[in-house]
């Protein structure tokens, strides 16, 4: 039996953390969905940038057509990304029709909007309407303005994938925004049964930063432990919040839990198991989104030891306490990582627009227009 199928039986959905036109056209995505290898897909500006830059041939005709039609770099980006997401959603739709928790694909709002709640709401609403599919998550970062936007969007009945979460505060704020948004929707006479959400909690980036700090402090014995410990205590927060009286009132009306989604689960350190952030985070009502390399490893030699996200919770707490005792506060690390994450996605977006602008200009037979940071943010 394929491990993703076994994981799904335990309540966890394996998703693929990449999308490209080539993957759609070759039937790769359809095959993975049909044989039980993946149950959903995530994307971000970095993923789209890599797809267009490294596999430009699959996009060439569309880029040329849009450029000749007068589209600027942002217009081309907007149409190409929605094209991939719409086709991906259609491929995954049979999974969604069978089980509404499956078959999801995500499209992120512009990184430049991470500090602007009102504009995030407007952009997320536009993307949701433009795509018009029941299995598309609009992806919003868990920055303070993003959390405000998330509650408002959930309250408007829009399904959201919350991204860039790195510590317990991020998680709690997002979970409460989801619950509050459902309450708002219910009070307005909306249907809480139609809204879904996942809370994307990043894993390996925590270890990457903490391990570097541990090297500086001469404590290699604690390396490779912070990321998993962080997730295990957050899952306990999930259990407490979504089994609490406030959410249970919504659950009586058919509201669904906001599933924790483990993101950044590709192993960065070659000294660690290639499935470190997969086999140790299995559990009910969760998602694990992974790059192709990690998915291939799971399909090749993965195991399903059980509901491992519930194992070693006391040890996880001791690990975080031990880190704090030597001056490494994972909560503070998480704040730094979120700021860095917004910058990384913004940089990827700017680079992607520059790539698109170069190809647009080549098609139009003119010099590329200067692209300032976030110049095409609208």
N, C-alpha and C positions, 0 to 999 in steps of 0.2 A: 504493500500500500504506500502511496506517495505521502510523505510526511505532512504536506499542507492539508491533505484530507483528514489525517488523524488530528492535526491541530484544530481544524474546524470543528471536529466532533467534540473537542474539549472546550469550544467556545471562542477560539482565537482565529481570526482571519489573516491569512498571509496575503499581503499586497506587494506589488512591484513598484519600486521607487524610480521609475523612468518611463518615458513615452517618446516616440518618434514616428515620423511619417513612414519610415522604412519598416518599423516594427508592425505598423498597421497594414501596409501594402503587401508585405511578405506573408502575412497570416500568422506571424509569430505570437502576437497578442491573443488572437482568437484561439490558437492552439493551446496556449497556457491556460486560458480561461476554460476551455472545453475539457481538458484532462484533469482539472482539479489542482493545478499548480498555483494559480493565483485567483484571488477573489476580489481584487480591486487594484487601483493604480493611483499613484500620487505624482505630482509634477511641481516644479518651481522654476524661476528664471534661469538658474544654472543649468538645469536639465534641458530646457528649450535651447539655450545657447549652445550647449554641446551638440545637440541634435542637428541644429542648423549649420553649425560650423564644421562638424566632422562628417555630416551626411548631407551636405548641401545639395547633392544631385537630386534627392527626393523632393526637394523644395524648389528647385530651379524654375520649373515652368510656372508655378504659382507666384513666386517672387517676381518673375518677369511680367506676368499678366497684371499683377497688382501695381507694379511700378509704371507700366505703360498706361494703366488706368488713372494715373495721377495720385496714387496713394503715397503718403510720406512714410518715413520709417516706422512711426508709431502705428499708423493705419495698417501697414503690412504685418507688423508684429501682432496686432490685435486680431487680425483675420486669420493668420496662420495658426496662432495658438488656439483660437476657438475652433478652428477646423480640426486640429488634432484631437482636442478634448471631445468635440461632438462625435467624431467617428469612434473614438475610444469608448465613449459612453454607449453608443449603439452596439458595439461589439460585446460590451459587458452587460447589456440590458437583460439577456436571458437569465443571468445569475440573479439580477435584481428582481426580476419578476417572480423568480422561485423563492427568494428570501430577500426582503427589503433591506436587510443589513448588509447584503453583498452587492457586488457589481458597481461600486462607486468609483468615480474618478474626480480628481481635484484640479481646479484652476485658481491660481493665486492673484490677488489684487496687486496693483503696482507697488513695488517696494517703497517708492517715494511717499506713500500715503500712511506709513507706519505711525507717524506722529499726528495724523489728522483724522479724527473720528468721523466728522461729517462727510468728508470726501470719500472715506472708506465705505461708508454706508451707500453713498450714491454709486460708486464704482461697482461694489458687490451686487447691488440691485440691478444695475445695467447688465453685468455679465450673466447673472441668473436668468434674466428675461431673455437675453440674446441667445443663450444656449437652449433654454426651454425644454430641459430634460429632467426627469425625476431623480436620476442617479448621478447628478453632478454636485459636488461640494464646492462652495466658494471658500478659498483659503484666506484666512485673515491672521496676522501676527498677534501674539499675546502681549503686545506693548500696552501700557496704560490706556492710550487712546483706542487701541485695537479692542481691548476688553469692553470699553464703552460701546464701540460699534457692534461687537458680537452680541451683546444683550439686545440691542435695538434690532439687529438683523434676525435673531432668533424670534424676537417678538413680532416680526413681520412675516414669520413663517418660512424663512430661508434657511436651508441646511448648510452648516458651516463646518469646515475643517480648521481648527485653530492650530497655528504653527508657532515655532520658535519659543517653546517652553523648556526651561532648564532647571527649575527648582520648585520647591513645594509651594511657595507663594504664588508663582505663575499658575501652577495647577489649581490651587484653591480659588484664586481670583476668577479663572476661566470657568471652573465648575459652577461657581455661584452666579456668574453672568449667564450661563446656560439655563440654570434653574430659574433665575429671575426673568429671563426672556420668555421662558415657557409660561410662567405665571402671567406675564404681560399679555402674551398671546391668548391665554385662556380667558383672562378678564375681558379682552376685546371680542370674544366670541369666536376665536380661531380654533383650528383643529390641531391639538398638540400631538395627535397620532401621526401626523404627516411630516413632522420635523425630526431630522437626524443630526447628529454631530459626533465628531471625534476630536480628541484633545491630543495633539502630536507632541510627545515628550521626547526630547533628544537625549541620546545615550552616549555614544562613543566620544562626542566632542567634550563631554565632561571629563572622561578619563584622559583625553589628550592634554587638556589644560592641567588637571590635577597631577597627572604623572610627571609633568615637567616641574611642577612645584615640589613634588616629592623628591625628584632627583637633586634639586637645589638644597633640600633639607637633609639629604642622605638617608631617606626612609624608603628604600625600594620594597620593603615588606608590605607596604600598603598600596602598591601600584596595581592598577587594573581592577580595583574594587569599588571605586566611588560611583561609577556609572550605574552599575547594577544595584548597589545599595540605595541610591537615589530613587530609582524606579520602584523598588520594593516598598519603600516607605510611602511613595506617592500612591501606589496601588492600595495601600491601607487607607489613605485619605479618601480614595475613590469609594471604597467599601463603606466607610463611615458616612460620607455625604449622600451617596445614592441608596443607602439603606436607612437613611434618617427620615424623620417624620415629615420634614418639609417636602422632600422629593416624593415620598410615598403618596402624598395627597395628589400629586400630578400623575403618578403611576396608576392610580385608581381610574384615571380618565384616559389611560392608554399611552401616556408619555413614555418615551424610550430613554434609557440611560445614555449619557455621553461617554462613549467608550474611550479609554486610554489607548493611544496609538504610539507604539515605540518606533521612533524615527532615528535616523543616523545610526543604523544597526550594522553597517559594514565595519568590520574590524580594521582599525587604522594601524595598530601595532602588530607586526608580523610574528611577534613572540606569543601572541594570544591566539586562542582557537578562532578559526574563521567563523564559528557559529556561537561565539561567546555571548553575543547580545540577542541570540535567537533561542537557543535551547534553555537558557536560564530565565526567560521571561514569558513562558507559556502560562496562560490562565484565562478564565471565563471573561467574556465581554471585553476582549482586547483585540488589537490589531498590531501586526508587525509588518512595517513596510520596508523592503530591502532592495538594494541594488541587484542587478542581474548576477553579478559574481557571487553574492551571498545566497541568492535564490538557487543558483546552480549548485552551490555547496550543500544546501539543504536537500535538494533533490538527489544529490549523489551519495551523501553519507550522513545525513541528518538523523537525529534520534528524537523521540518524544518521551522524556523521563517522567512526565506528569505535569501537574499544575505548579511548575517551578517558581512562578512569581510569588507564590505563597510560602515558599521554603526560605528558611534562614532570615526571617524578618528581624528577630532580636539581634542576630549577628550583623545585619545591615545597619541597625541603629548604633551598635557598638563601633562599627567602622566609621560612621559619620562622626560619632563622638571622638574617636581617636584622631581623626583628621582635624577636628576643631581644636583639640588639645594641643596640636603642634602648629596652630595658626592658619589652618586651611578650612575656611567655612564654605561648604558647598553652596549655601544660599547666595553668598557673595559671588562665588564663581559663576553661578547661574545668571546673575545680573550682568556680569561682564560678557558672558557668552551671548546673551540676547542682544546687547548693543552691537557686538561684533557680527552676529548673524544678520541683523538688519543691514549693516554695511556691506557684508559679503553679497547678499542678494541684490542690493542696489548696484554694486559694482558689476555683478553678472548681467543685470538688466541693461546697464549702460553699454557694456561690451557687446551685448547682443544687438542693441540698436545700432551700434557702430558697424557691426558686421552686415546688418540688413541695409544700412544706408550705403555702404560701399557697393553692395550688389545692385541696389536701386540705381545708384549713380552710373554704374557700368552699363546697365540696361538702357538708361536714358541718354548715355553718351555725354555725361557732364561730370564735373568735379564733385566729389562728395561734399555735402553740407557739413559745417562744423557741428559737432554734437557735444553740448555741454552736459555736465552731470544731471541726470534726470530731466533732460531738456524736453522729452516727449511725454512727461507725466501729465495727465489730463484729469 
